[in-house]
């Protein structure tokens, strides 16, 4: 999951920002993915606690 997303991030970054995008785009993508996963885990925990 991470490798294809990072590859697409690098390609998109190079197209959008040039050489610096090669490094910036995957970083932004990784941070966004981490935050997204944390939000999903938090909402699952809240859902489980409300059902008890």
mmCIF entry with sequence, helices, sheets and N, C-alpha, C, O atoms, coordinates in Angstrom:
data_MODEL
# 
_entry.id   MODEL 
# 
_entity.id                         1 
_entity.type                       polymer 
_entity.pdbx_number_of_molecules   1 
# 
_entity_poly.entity_id                      1 
_entity_poly.type                           'polypeptide(L)' 
_entity_poly.nstd_linkage                   no 
_entity_poly.nstd_monomer                   no 
_entity_poly.pdbx_seq_one_letter_code       
;(UNK)(UNK)(UNK)(UNK)(UNK)(UNK)(UNK)(UNK)(UNK)(UNK)(UNK)(UNK)(UNK)(UNK)(UNK)(UNK)
(UNK)(UNK)(UNK)(UNK)(UNK)(UNK)(UNK)(UNK)(UNK)(UNK)(UNK)(UNK)(UNK)(UNK)(UNK)(UNK)
(UNK)(UNK)(UNK)(UNK)(UNK)(UNK)(UNK)(UNK)(UNK)(UNK)(UNK)(UNK)(UNK)(UNK)(UNK)(UNK)
(UNK)(UNK)(UNK)(UNK)
;
_entity_poly.pdbx_seq_one_letter_code_can   XXXXXXXXXXXXXXXXXXXXXXXXXXXXXXXXXXXXXXXXXXXXXXXXXXXX 
_entity_poly.pdbx_strand_id                 A 
# 
loop_
_entity_poly_seq.entity_id 
_entity_poly_seq.num 
_entity_poly_seq.mon_id 
_entity_poly_seq.hetero 
1 1  UNK n 
1 2  UNK n 
1 3  UNK n 
1 4  UNK n 
1 5  UNK n 
1 6  UNK n 
1 7  UNK n 
1 8  UNK n 
1 9  UNK n 
1 10 UNK n 
1 11 UNK n 
1 12 UNK n 
1 13 UNK n 
1 14 UNK n 
1 15 UNK n 
1 16 UNK n 
1 17 UNK n 
1 18 UNK n 
1 19 UNK n 
1 20 UNK n 
1 21 UNK n 
1 22 UNK n 
1 23 UNK n 
1 24 UNK n 
1 25 UNK n 
1 26 UNK n 
1 27 UNK n 
1 28 UNK n 
1 29 UNK n 
1 30 UNK n 
1 31 UNK n 
1 32 UNK n 
1 33 UNK n 
1 34 UNK n 
1 35 UNK n 
1 36 UNK n 
1 37 UNK n 
1 38 UNK n 
1 39 UNK n 
1 40 UNK n 
1 41 UNK n 
1 42 UNK n 
1 43 UNK n 
1 44 UNK n 
1 45 UNK n 
1 46 UNK n 
1 47 UNK n 
1 48 UNK n 
1 49 UNK n 
1 50 UNK n 
1 51 UNK n 
1 52 UNK n 
# 
_struct_asym.id          A 
_struct_asym.entity_id   1 
# 
loop_
_struct_conf.conf_type_id 
_struct_conf.id 
_struct_conf.pdbx_PDB_helix_id 
_struct_conf.beg_label_comp_id 
_struct_conf.beg_label_asym_id 
_struct_conf.beg_label_seq_id 
_struct_conf.pdbx_beg_PDB_ins_code 
_struct_conf.end_label_comp_id 
_struct_conf.end_label_asym_id 
_struct_conf.end_label_seq_id 
_struct_conf.pdbx_end_PDB_ins_code 
_struct_conf.beg_auth_comp_id 
_struct_conf.beg_auth_asym_id 
_struct_conf.beg_auth_seq_id 
_struct_conf.end_auth_comp_id 
_struct_conf.end_auth_asym_id 
_struct_conf.end_auth_seq_id 
_struct_conf.pdbx_PDB_helix_class 
_struct_conf.details 
_struct_conf.pdbx_PDB_helix_length 
HELX_P HELX_P1 AA1 UNK A 2  ? UNK A 17 ? UNK A 2  UNK A 17 1 ? 16 
HELX_P HELX_P2 AA2 UNK A 18 ? UNK A 20 ? UNK A 18 UNK A 20 5 ? 3  
HELX_P HELX_P3 AA3 UNK A 21 ? UNK A 51 ? UNK A 21 UNK A 51 1 ? 31 
# 
_struct_conf_type.id          HELX_P 
_struct_conf_type.criteria    ? 
_struct_conf_type.reference   ? 
# 
loop_
_atom_site.group_PDB 
_atom_site.id 
_atom_site.type_symbol 
_atom_site.label_atom_id 
_atom_site.label_alt_id 
_atom_site.label_comp_id 
_atom_site.label_asym_id 
_atom_site.label_entity_id 
_atom_site.label_seq_id 
_atom_site.pdbx_PDB_ins_code 
_atom_site.Cartn_x 
_atom_site.Cartn_y 
_atom_site.Cartn_z 
_atom_site.occupancy 
_atom_site.B_iso_or_equiv 
_atom_site.pdbx_formal_charge 
_atom_site.auth_seq_id 
_atom_site.auth_comp_id 
_atom_site.auth_asym_id 
_atom_site.auth_atom_id 
_atom_site.pdbx_PDB_model_num 
ATOM 1   N N  . UNK A 1 1  ? 0.826   -1.194 0.000   1.00 0.00 ? 1  UNK A N  1 
ATOM 2   C CA . UNK A 1 1  ? 0.000   0.000  0.000   1.00 0.00 ? 1  UNK A CA 1 
ATOM 3   C C  . UNK A 1 1  ? 0.869   1.256  0.000   1.00 0.00 ? 1  UNK A C  1 
ATOM 4   O O  . UNK A 1 1  ? 0.568   2.218  -0.706  1.00 0.00 ? 1  UNK A O  1 
ATOM 5   N N  . UNK A 1 2  ? 1.935   1.251  0.779   1.00 0.00 ? 2  UNK A N  1 
ATOM 6   C CA . UNK A 1 2  ? 2.759   2.440  0.887   1.00 0.00 ? 2  UNK A CA 1 
ATOM 7   C C  . UNK A 1 2  ? 3.610   2.661  -0.366  1.00 0.00 ? 2  UNK A C  1 
ATOM 8   O O  . UNK A 1 2  ? 3.750   3.794  -0.827  1.00 0.00 ? 2  UNK A O  1 
ATOM 9   N N  . UNK A 1 3  ? 4.174   1.593  -0.914  1.00 0.00 ? 3  UNK A N  1 
ATOM 10  C CA . UNK A 1 3  ? 5.066   1.749  -2.065  1.00 0.00 ? 3  UNK A CA 1 
ATOM 11  C C  . UNK A 1 3  ? 4.363   2.342  -3.282  1.00 0.00 ? 3  UNK A C  1 
ATOM 12  O O  . UNK A 1 3  ? 4.896   3.281  -3.874  1.00 0.00 ? 3  UNK A O  1 
ATOM 13  N N  . UNK A 1 4  ? 3.193   1.843  -3.687  1.00 0.00 ? 4  UNK A N  1 
ATOM 14  C CA . UNK A 1 4  ? 2.529   2.486  -4.833  1.00 0.00 ? 4  UNK A CA 1 
ATOM 15  C C  . UNK A 1 4  ? 2.135   3.930  -4.544  1.00 0.00 ? 4  UNK A C  1 
ATOM 16  O O  . UNK A 1 4  ? 2.209   4.784  -5.428  1.00 0.00 ? 4  UNK A O  1 
ATOM 17  N N  . UNK A 1 5  ? 1.715   4.206  -3.302  1.00 0.00 ? 5  UNK A N  1 
ATOM 18  C CA . UNK A 1 5  ? 1.337   5.572  -2.961  1.00 0.00 ? 5  UNK A CA 1 
ATOM 19  C C  . UNK A 1 5  ? 2.553   6.493  -2.992  1.00 0.00 ? 5  UNK A C  1 
ATOM 20  O O  . UNK A 1 5  ? 2.459   7.625  -3.467  1.00 0.00 ? 5  UNK A O  1 
ATOM 21  N N  . UNK A 1 6  ? 3.678   6.023  -2.497  1.00 0.00 ? 6  UNK A N  1 
ATOM 22  C CA . UNK A 1 6  ? 4.898   6.838  -2.521  1.00 0.00 ? 6  UNK A CA 1 
ATOM 23  C C  . UNK A 1 6  ? 5.377   7.067  -3.953  1.00 0.00 ? 6  UNK A C  1 
ATOM 24  O O  . UNK A 1 6  ? 5.838   8.156  -4.293  1.00 0.00 ? 6  UNK A O  1 
ATOM 25  N N  . UNK A 1 7  ? 5.265   6.042  -4.784  1.00 0.00 ? 7  UNK A N  1 
ATOM 26  C CA . UNK A 1 7  ? 5.671   6.186  -6.185  1.00 0.00 ? 7  UNK A CA 1 
ATOM 27  C C  . UNK A 1 7  ? 4.796   7.211  -6.897  1.00 0.00 ? 7  UNK A C  1 
ATOM 28  O O  . UNK A 1 7  ? 5.300   8.065  -7.625  1.00 0.00 ? 7  UNK A O  1 
ATOM 29  N N  . UNK A 1 8  ? 3.501   7.125  -6.688  1.00 0.00 ? 8  UNK A N  1 
ATOM 30  C CA . UNK A 1 8  ? 2.602   8.114  -7.289  1.00 0.00 ? 8  UNK A CA 1 
ATOM 31  C C  . UNK A 1 8  ? 2.876   9.506  -6.726  1.00 0.00 ? 8  UNK A C  1 
ATOM 32  O O  . UNK A 1 8  ? 2.800   10.502 -7.445  1.00 0.00 ? 8  UNK A O  1 
ATOM 33  N N  . UNK A 1 9  ? 3.194   9.565  -5.438  1.00 0.00 ? 9  UNK A N  1 
ATOM 34  C CA . UNK A 1 9  ? 3.529   10.849 -4.832  1.00 0.00 ? 9  UNK A CA 1 
ATOM 35  C C  . UNK A 1 9  ? 4.773   11.460 -5.442  1.00 0.00 ? 9  UNK A C  1 
ATOM 36  O O  . UNK A 1 9  ? 4.826   12.664 -5.692  1.00 0.00 ? 9  UNK A O  1 
ATOM 37  N N  . UNK A 1 10 ? 5.774   10.627 -5.681  1.00 0.00 ? 10 UNK A N  1 
ATOM 38  C CA . UNK A 1 10 ? 7.007   11.137 -6.299  1.00 0.00 ? 10 UNK A CA 1 
ATOM 39  C C  . UNK A 1 10 ? 6.748   11.629 -7.717  1.00 0.00 ? 10 UNK A C  1 
ATOM 40  O O  . UNK A 1 10 ? 7.217   12.700 -8.102  1.00 0.00 ? 10 UNK A O  1 
ATOM 41  N N  . UNK A 1 11 ? 6.011   10.856 -8.485  1.00 0.00 ? 11 UNK A N  1 
ATOM 42  C CA . UNK A 1 11 ? 5.721   11.269 -9.865  1.00 0.00 ? 11 UNK A CA 1 
ATOM 43  C C  . UNK A 1 11 ? 4.894   12.549 -9.893  1.00 0.00 ? 11 UNK A C  1 
ATOM 44  O O  . UNK A 1 11 ? 5.181   13.467 -10.661 1.00 0.00 ? 11 UNK A O  1 
ATOM 45  N N  . UNK A 1 12 ? 3.874   12.601 -9.057  1.00 0.00 ? 12 UNK A N  1 
ATOM 46  C CA . UNK A 1 12 ? 3.048   13.810 -9.001  1.00 0.00 ? 12 UNK A CA 1 
ATOM 47  C C  . UNK A 1 12 ? 3.824   15.013 -8.507  1.00 0.00 ? 12 UNK A C  1 
ATOM 48  O O  . UNK A 1 12 ? 3.631   16.132 -8.983  1.00 0.00 ? 12 UNK A O  1 
ATOM 49  N N  . UNK A 1 13 ? 4.714   14.771 -7.537  1.00 0.00 ? 13 UNK A N  1 
ATOM 50  C CA . UNK A 1 13 ? 5.531   15.864 -7.026  1.00 0.00 ? 13 UNK A CA 1 
ATOM 51  C C  . UNK A 1 13 ? 6.487   16.408 -8.061  1.00 0.00 ? 13 UNK A C  1 
ATOM 52  O O  . UNK A 1 13 ? 6.679   17.619 -8.167  1.00 0.00 ? 13 UNK A O  1 
ATOM 53  N N  . UNK A 1 14 ? 7.090   15.511 -8.828  1.00 0.00 ? 14 UNK A N  1 
ATOM 54  C CA . UNK A 1 14 ? 8.012   15.949 -9.885  1.00 0.00 ? 14 UNK A CA 1 
ATOM 55  C C  . UNK A 1 14 ? 7.261   16.736 -10.944 1.00 0.00 ? 14 UNK A C  1 
ATOM 56  O O  . UNK A 1 14 ? 7.757   17.751 -11.435 1.00 0.00 ? 14 UNK A O  1 
ATOM 57  N N  . UNK A 1 15 ? 6.078   16.278 -11.297 1.00 0.00 ? 15 UNK A N  1 
ATOM 58  C CA . UNK A 1 15 ? 5.289   16.989 -12.312 1.00 0.00 ? 15 UNK A CA 1 
ATOM 59  C C  . UNK A 1 15 ? 4.868   18.364 -11.797 1.00 0.00 ? 15 UNK A C  1 
ATOM 60  O O  . UNK A 1 15 ? 4.925   19.353 -12.527 1.00 0.00 ? 15 UNK A O  1 
ATOM 61  N N  . UNK A 1 16 ? 4.445   18.418 -10.529 1.00 0.00 ? 16 UNK A N  1 
ATOM 62  C CA . UNK A 1 16 ? 3.927   19.673 -9.999  1.00 0.00 ? 16 UNK A CA 1 
ATOM 63  C C  . UNK A 1 16 ? 5.019   20.643 -9.557  1.00 0.00 ? 16 UNK A C  1 
ATOM 64  O O  . UNK A 1 16 ? 4.919   21.841 -9.820  1.00 0.00 ? 16 UNK A O  1 
ATOM 65  N N  . UNK A 1 17 ? 6.062   20.143 -8.886  1.00 0.00 ? 17 UNK A N  1 
ATOM 66  C CA . UNK A 1 17 ? 7.030   21.036 -8.253  1.00 0.00 ? 17 UNK A CA 1 
ATOM 67  C C  . UNK A 1 17 ? 8.456   20.883 -8.767  1.00 0.00 ? 17 UNK A C  1 
ATOM 68  O O  . UNK A 1 17 ? 9.356   21.574 -8.290  1.00 0.00 ? 17 UNK A O  1 
ATOM 69  N N  . UNK A 1 18 ? 8.675   20.004 -9.714  1.00 0.00 ? 18 UNK A N  1 
ATOM 70  C CA . UNK A 1 18 ? 10.024  19.800 -10.220 1.00 0.00 ? 18 UNK A CA 1 
ATOM 71  C C  . UNK A 1 18 ? 10.822  18.881 -9.311  1.00 0.00 ? 18 UNK A C  1 
ATOM 72  O O  . UNK A 1 18 ? 10.258  17.997 -8.666  1.00 0.00 ? 18 UNK A O  1 
ATOM 73  N N  . UNK A 1 19 ? 12.113  19.084 -9.258  1.00 0.00 ? 19 UNK A N  1 
ATOM 74  C CA . UNK A 1 19 ? 13.000  18.200 -8.510  1.00 0.00 ? 19 UNK A CA 1 
ATOM 75  C C  . UNK A 1 19 ? 12.714  18.199 -7.012  1.00 0.00 ? 19 UNK A C  1 
ATOM 76  O O  . UNK A 1 19 ? 12.806  17.149 -6.376  1.00 0.00 ? 19 UNK A O  1 
ATOM 77  N N  . UNK A 1 20 ? 12.374  19.336 -6.438  1.00 0.00 ? 20 UNK A N  1 
ATOM 78  C CA . UNK A 1 20 ? 12.087  19.393 -5.000  1.00 0.00 ? 20 UNK A CA 1 
ATOM 79  C C  . UNK A 1 20 ? 10.826  18.588 -4.670  1.00 0.00 ? 20 UNK A C  1 
ATOM 80  O O  . UNK A 1 20 ? 10.690  18.076 -3.559  1.00 0.00 ? 20 UNK A O  1 
ATOM 81  N N  . UNK A 1 21 ? 9.923   18.479 -5.616  1.00 0.00 ? 21 UNK A N  1 
ATOM 82  C CA . UNK A 1 21 ? 8.714   17.688 -5.417  1.00 0.00 ? 21 UNK A CA 1 
ATOM 83  C C  . UNK A 1 21 ? 8.987   16.206 -5.265  1.00 0.00 ? 21 UNK A C  1 
ATOM 84  O O  . UNK A 1 21 ? 8.160   15.472 -4.724  1.00 0.00 ? 21 UNK A O  1 
ATOM 85  N N  . UNK A 1 22 ? 10.139  15.762 -5.738  1.00 0.00 ? 22 UNK A N  1 
ATOM 86  C CA . UNK A 1 22 ? 10.537  14.371 -5.581  1.00 0.00 ? 22 UNK A CA 1 
ATOM 87  C C  . UNK A 1 22 ? 10.650  13.997 -4.109  1.00 0.00 ? 22 UNK A C  1 
ATOM 88  O O  . UNK A 1 22 ? 10.424  12.844 -3.741  1.00 0.00 ? 22 UNK A O  1 
ATOM 89  N N  . UNK A 1 23 ? 10.994  14.954 -3.277  1.00 0.00 ? 23 UNK A N  1 
ATOM 90  C CA . UNK A 1 23 ? 11.155  14.709 -1.847  1.00 0.00 ? 23 UNK A CA 1 
ATOM 91  C C  . UNK A 1 23 ? 9.976   15.206 -1.030  1.00 0.00 ? 23 UNK A C  1 
ATOM 92  O O  . UNK A 1 23 ? 9.613   14.577 -0.036  1.00 0.00 ? 23 UNK A O  1 
ATOM 93  N N  . UNK A 1 24 ? 9.378   16.303 -1.419  1.00 0.00 ? 24 UNK A N  1 
ATOM 94  C CA . UNK A 1 24 ? 8.300   16.913 -0.643  1.00 0.00 ? 24 UNK A CA 1 
ATOM 95  C C  . UNK A 1 24 ? 6.987   16.143 -0.776  1.00 0.00 ? 24 UNK A C  1 
ATOM 96  O O  . UNK A 1 24 ? 6.304   15.927 0.225   1.00 0.00 ? 24 UNK A O  1 
ATOM 97  N N  . UNK A 1 25 ? 6.626   15.731 -1.971  1.00 0.00 ? 25 UNK A N  1 
ATOM 98  C CA . UNK A 1 25 ? 5.337   15.072 -2.193  1.00 0.00 ? 25 UNK A CA 1 
ATOM 99  C C  . UNK A 1 25 ? 5.191   13.762 -1.418  1.00 0.00 ? 25 UNK A C  1 
ATOM 100 O O  . UNK A 1 25 ? 4.150   13.570 -0.790  1.00 0.00 ? 25 UNK A O  1 
ATOM 101 N N  . UNK A 1 26 ? 6.167   12.849 -1.422  1.00 0.00 ? 26 UNK A N  1 
ATOM 102 C CA . UNK A 1 26 ? 6.003   11.632 -0.623  1.00 0.00 ? 26 UNK A CA 1 
ATOM 103 C C  . UNK A 1 26 ? 5.941   11.913 0.883   1.00 0.00 ? 26 UNK A C  1 
ATOM 104 O O  . UNK A 1 26 ? 5.268   11.196 1.624   1.00 0.00 ? 26 UNK A O  1 
ATOM 105 N N  . UNK A 1 27 ? 6.634   12.944 1.326   1.00 0.00 ? 27 UNK A N  1 
ATOM 106 C CA . UNK A 1 27 ? 6.582   13.325 2.733   1.00 0.00 ? 27 UNK A CA 1 
ATOM 107 C C  . UNK A 1 27 ? 5.182   13.782 3.118   1.00 0.00 ? 27 UNK A C  1 
ATOM 108 O O  . UNK A 1 27 ? 4.648   13.363 4.145   1.00 0.00 ? 27 UNK A O  1 
ATOM 109 N N  . UNK A 1 28 ? 4.597   14.631 2.305   1.00 0.00 ? 28 UNK A N  1 
ATOM 110 C CA . UNK A 1 28 ? 3.236   15.103 2.553   1.00 0.00 ? 28 UNK A CA 1 
ATOM 111 C C  . UNK A 1 28 ? 2.255   13.934 2.492   1.00 0.00 ? 28 UNK A C  1 
ATOM 112 O O  . UNK A 1 28 ? 1.341   13.845 3.312   1.00 0.00 ? 28 UNK A O  1 
ATOM 113 N N  . UNK A 1 29 ? 2.440   13.056 1.542   1.00 0.00 ? 29 UNK A N  1 
ATOM 114 C CA . UNK A 1 29 ? 1.579   11.890 1.404   1.00 0.00 ? 29 UNK A CA 1 
ATOM 115 C C  . UNK A 1 29 ? 1.674   10.973 2.615   1.00 0.00 ? 29 UNK A C  1 
ATOM 116 O O  . UNK A 1 29 ? 0.658   10.468 3.092   1.00 0.00 ? 29 UNK A O  1 
ATOM 117 N N  . UNK A 1 30 ? 2.881   10.754 3.114   1.00 0.00 ? 30 UNK A N  1 
ATOM 118 C CA . UNK A 1 30 ? 3.071   9.890  4.287   1.00 0.00 ? 30 UNK A CA 1 
ATOM 119 C C  . UNK A 1 30 ? 2.441   10.499 5.529   1.00 0.00 ? 30 UNK A C  1 
ATOM 120 O O  . UNK A 1 30 ? 1.813   9.787  6.312   1.00 0.00 ? 30 UNK A O  1 
ATOM 121 N N  . UNK A 1 31 ? 2.594   11.786 5.721   1.00 0.00 ? 31 UNK A N  1 
ATOM 122 C CA . UNK A 1 31 ? 1.987   12.452 6.878   1.00 0.00 ? 31 UNK A CA 1 
ATOM 123 C C  . UNK A 1 31 ? 0.469   12.384 6.789   1.00 0.00 ? 31 UNK A C  1 
ATOM 124 O O  . UNK A 1 31 ? -0.205  12.105 7.781   1.00 0.00 ? 31 UNK A O  1 
ATOM 125 N N  . UNK A 1 32 ? -0.064  12.639 5.604   1.00 0.00 ? 32 UNK A N  1 
ATOM 126 C CA . UNK A 1 32 ? -1.518  12.574 5.416   1.00 0.00 ? 32 UNK A CA 1 
ATOM 127 C C  . UNK A 1 32 ? -2.049  11.168 5.683   1.00 0.00 ? 32 UNK A C  1 
ATOM 128 O O  . UNK A 1 32 ? -3.090  11.008 6.320   1.00 0.00 ? 32 UNK A O  1 
ATOM 129 N N  . UNK A 1 33 ? -1.345  10.162 5.203   1.00 0.00 ? 33 UNK A N  1 
ATOM 130 C CA . UNK A 1 33 ? -1.759  8.781  5.425   1.00 0.00 ? 33 UNK A CA 1 
ATOM 131 C C  . UNK A 1 33 ? -1.706  8.424  6.904   1.00 0.00 ? 33 UNK A C  1 
ATOM 132 O O  . UNK A 1 33 ? -2.593  7.727  7.398   1.00 0.00 ? 33 UNK A O  1 
ATOM 133 N N  . UNK A 1 34 ? -0.698  8.880  7.612   1.00 0.00 ? 34 UNK A N  1 
ATOM 134 C CA . UNK A 1 34 ? -0.590  8.608  9.044   1.00 0.00 ? 34 UNK A CA 1 
ATOM 135 C C  . UNK A 1 34 ? -1.716  9.268  9.825   1.00 0.00 ? 34 UNK A C  1 
ATOM 136 O O  . UNK A 1 34 ? -2.306  8.653  10.714  1.00 0.00 ? 34 UNK A O  1 
ATOM 137 N N  . UNK A 1 35 ? -2.012  10.508 9.498   1.00 0.00 ? 35 UNK A N  1 
ATOM 138 C CA . UNK A 1 35 ? -3.106  11.215 10.173  1.00 0.00 ? 35 UNK A CA 1 
ATOM 139 C C  . UNK A 1 35 ? -4.434  10.542 9.873   1.00 0.00 ? 35 UNK A C  1 
ATOM 140 O O  . UNK A 1 35 ? -5.279  10.406 10.758  1.00 0.00 ? 35 UNK A O  1 
ATOM 141 N N  . UNK A 1 36 ? -4.622  10.123 8.637   1.00 0.00 ? 36 UNK A N  1 
ATOM 142 C CA . UNK A 1 36 ? -5.861  9.444  8.238   1.00 0.00 ? 36 UNK A CA 1 
ATOM 143 C C  . UNK A 1 36 ? -6.052  8.152  9.043   1.00 0.00 ? 36 UNK A C  1 
ATOM 144 O O  . UNK A 1 36 ? -7.149  7.872  9.527   1.00 0.00 ? 36 UNK A O  1 
ATOM 145 N N  . UNK A 1 37 ? -4.977  7.372  9.178   1.00 0.00 ? 37 UNK A N  1 
ATOM 146 C CA . UNK A 1 37 ? -5.061  6.121  9.937   1.00 0.00 ? 37 UNK A CA 1 
ATOM 147 C C  . UNK A 1 37 ? -5.375  6.385  11.401  1.00 0.00 ? 37 UNK A C  1 
ATOM 148 O O  . UNK A 1 37 ? -6.166  5.662  12.005  1.00 0.00 ? 37 UNK A O  1 
ATOM 149 N N  . UNK A 1 38 ? -4.766  7.410  11.975  1.00 0.00 ? 38 UNK A N  1 
ATOM 150 C CA . UNK A 1 38 ? -5.031  7.748  13.373  1.00 0.00 ? 38 UNK A CA 1 
ATOM 151 C C  . UNK A 1 38 ? -6.483  8.160  13.559  1.00 0.00 ? 38 UNK A C  1 
ATOM 152 O O  . UNK A 1 38 ? -7.116  7.784  14.545  1.00 0.00 ? 38 UNK A O  1 
ATOM 153 N N  . UNK A 1 39 ? -7.009  8.925  12.623  1.00 0.00 ? 39 UNK A N  1 
ATOM 154 C CA . UNK A 1 39 ? -8.414  9.342  12.719  1.00 0.00 ? 39 UNK A CA 1 
ATOM 155 C C  . UNK A 1 39 ? -9.344  8.139  12.633  1.00 0.00 ? 39 UNK A C  1 
ATOM 156 O O  . UNK A 1 39 ? -10.339 8.068  13.355  1.00 0.00 ? 39 UNK A O  1 
ATOM 157 N N  . UNK A 1 40 ? -9.026  7.199  11.759  1.00 0.00 ? 40 UNK A N  1 
ATOM 158 C CA . UNK A 1 40 ? -9.858  6.006  11.635  1.00 0.00 ? 40 UNK A CA 1 
ATOM 159 C C  . UNK A 1 40 ? -9.803  5.167  12.907  1.00 0.00 ? 40 UNK A C  1 
ATOM 160 O O  . UNK A 1 40 ? -10.830 4.649  13.346  1.00 0.00 ? 40 UNK A O  1 
ATOM 161 N N  . UNK A 1 41 ? -8.620  5.024  13.506  1.00 0.00 ? 41 UNK A N  1 
ATOM 162 C CA . UNK A 1 41 ? -8.491  4.253  14.738  1.00 0.00 ? 41 UNK A CA 1 
ATOM 163 C C  . UNK A 1 41 ? -9.234  4.929  15.881  1.00 0.00 ? 41 UNK A C  1 
ATOM 164 O O  . UNK A 1 41 ? -9.877  4.254  16.685  1.00 0.00 ? 41 UNK A O  1 
ATOM 165 N N  . UNK A 1 42 ? -9.153  6.250  15.965  1.00 0.00 ? 42 UNK A N  1 
ATOM 166 C CA . UNK A 1 42 ? -9.851  6.974  17.023  1.00 0.00 ? 42 UNK A CA 1 
ATOM 167 C C  . UNK A 1 42 ? -11.355 6.836  16.885  1.00 0.00 ? 42 UNK A C  1 
ATOM 168 O O  . UNK A 1 42 ? -12.053 6.668  17.884  1.00 0.00 ? 42 UNK A O  1 
ATOM 169 N N  . UNK A 1 43 ? -11.864 6.904  15.668  1.00 0.00 ? 43 UNK A N  1 
ATOM 170 C CA . UNK A 1 43 ? -13.306 6.789  15.482  1.00 0.00 ? 43 UNK A CA 1 
ATOM 171 C C  . UNK A 1 43 ? -13.781 5.373  15.779  1.00 0.00 ? 43 UNK A C  1 
ATOM 172 O O  . UNK A 1 43 ? -14.908 5.192  16.241  1.00 0.00 ? 43 UNK A O  1 
ATOM 173 N N  . UNK A 1 44 ? -12.948 4.360  15.524  1.00 0.00 ? 44 UNK A N  1 
ATOM 174 C CA . UNK A 1 44 ? -13.317 2.992  15.852  1.00 0.00 ? 44 UNK A CA 1 
ATOM 175 C C  . UNK A 1 44 ? -13.364 2.803  17.363  1.00 0.00 ? 44 UNK A C  1 
ATOM 176 O O  . UNK A 1 44 ? -14.246 2.115  17.876  1.00 0.00 ? 44 UNK A O  1 
ATOM 177 N N  . UNK A 1 45 ? -12.431 3.404  18.070  1.00 0.00 ? 45 UNK A N  1 
ATOM 178 C CA . UNK A 1 45 ? -12.412 3.288  19.524  1.00 0.00 ? 45 UNK A CA 1 
ATOM 179 C C  . UNK A 1 45 ? -13.643 3.984  20.100  1.00 0.00 ? 45 UNK A C  1 
ATOM 180 O O  . UNK A 1 45 ? -14.279 3.450  21.009  1.00 0.00 ? 45 UNK A O  1 
ATOM 181 N N  . UNK A 1 46 ? -13.990 5.160  19.590  1.00 0.00 ? 46 UNK A N  1 
ATOM 182 C CA . UNK A 1 46 ? -15.163 5.856  20.074  1.00 0.00 ? 46 UNK A CA 1 
ATOM 183 C C  . UNK A 1 46 ? -16.432 5.075  19.793  1.00 0.00 ? 46 UNK A C  1 
ATOM 184 O O  . UNK A 1 46 ? -17.336 5.043  20.628  1.00 0.00 ? 46 UNK A O  1 
ATOM 185 N N  . UNK A 1 47 ? -16.514 4.446  18.629  1.00 0.00 ? 47 UNK A N  1 
ATOM 186 C CA . UNK A 1 47 ? -17.686 3.647  18.282  1.00 0.00 ? 47 UNK A CA 1 
ATOM 187 C C  . UNK A 1 47 ? -17.814 2.457  19.208  1.00 0.00 ? 47 UNK A C  1 
ATOM 188 O O  . UNK A 1 47 ? -18.919 2.145  19.651  1.00 0.00 ? 47 UNK A O  1 
ATOM 189 N N  . UNK A 1 48 ? -16.712 1.778  19.515  1.00 0.00 ? 48 UNK A N  1 
ATOM 190 C CA . UNK A 1 48 ? -16.757 0.626  20.406  1.00 0.00 ? 48 UNK A CA 1 
ATOM 191 C C  . UNK A 1 48 ? -17.157 1.011  21.805  1.00 0.00 ? 48 UNK A C  1 
ATOM 192 O O  . UNK A 1 48 ? -17.882 0.264  22.462  1.00 0.00 ? 48 UNK A O  1 
ATOM 193 N N  . UNK A 1 49 ? -16.702 2.172  22.289  1.00 0.00 ? 49 UNK A N  1 
ATOM 194 C CA . UNK A 1 49 ? -17.038 2.565  23.655  1.00 0.00 ? 49 UNK A CA 1 
ATOM 195 C C  . UNK A 1 49 ? -18.492 3.015  23.758  1.00 0.00 ? 49 UNK A C  1 
ATOM 196 O O  . UNK A 1 49 ? -19.096 2.859  24.819  1.00 0.00 ? 49 UNK A O  1 
ATOM 197 N N  . UNK A 1 50 ? -19.073 3.564  22.701  1.00 0.00 ? 50 UNK A N  1 
ATOM 198 C CA . UNK A 1 50 ? -20.462 3.988  22.784  1.00 0.00 ? 50 UNK A CA 1 
ATOM 199 C C  . UNK A 1 50 ? -21.417 2.800  22.745  1.00 0.00 ? 50 UNK A C  1 
ATOM 200 O O  . UNK A 1 50 ? -22.541 2.897  23.239  1.00 0.00 ? 50 UNK A O  1 
ATOM 201 N N  . UNK A 1 51 ? -20.988 1.683  22.167  1.00 0.00 ? 51 UNK A N  1 
ATOM 202 C CA . UNK A 1 51 ? -21.866 0.530  22.090  1.00 0.00 ? 51 UNK A CA 1 
ATOM 203 C C  . UNK A 1 51 ? -21.907 -0.257 23.395  1.00 0.00 ? 51 UNK A C  1 
ATOM 204 O O  . UNK A 1 51 ? -22.818 -1.059 23.599  1.00 0.00 ? 51 UNK A O  1 
ATOM 205 N N  . UNK A 1 52 ? -20.943 -0.043 24.276  1.00 0.00 ? 52 UNK A N  1 
ATOM 206 C CA . UNK A 1 52 ? -20.921 -0.803 25.523  1.00 0.00 ? 52 UNK A CA 1 
ATOM 207 C C  . UNK A 1 52 ? -21.935 -0.320 26.498  1.00 0.00 ? 52 UNK A C  1 
ATOM 208 O O  . UNK A 1 52 ? -22.040 -0.861 27.598  1.00 0.00 ? 52 UNK A O  1 
# 
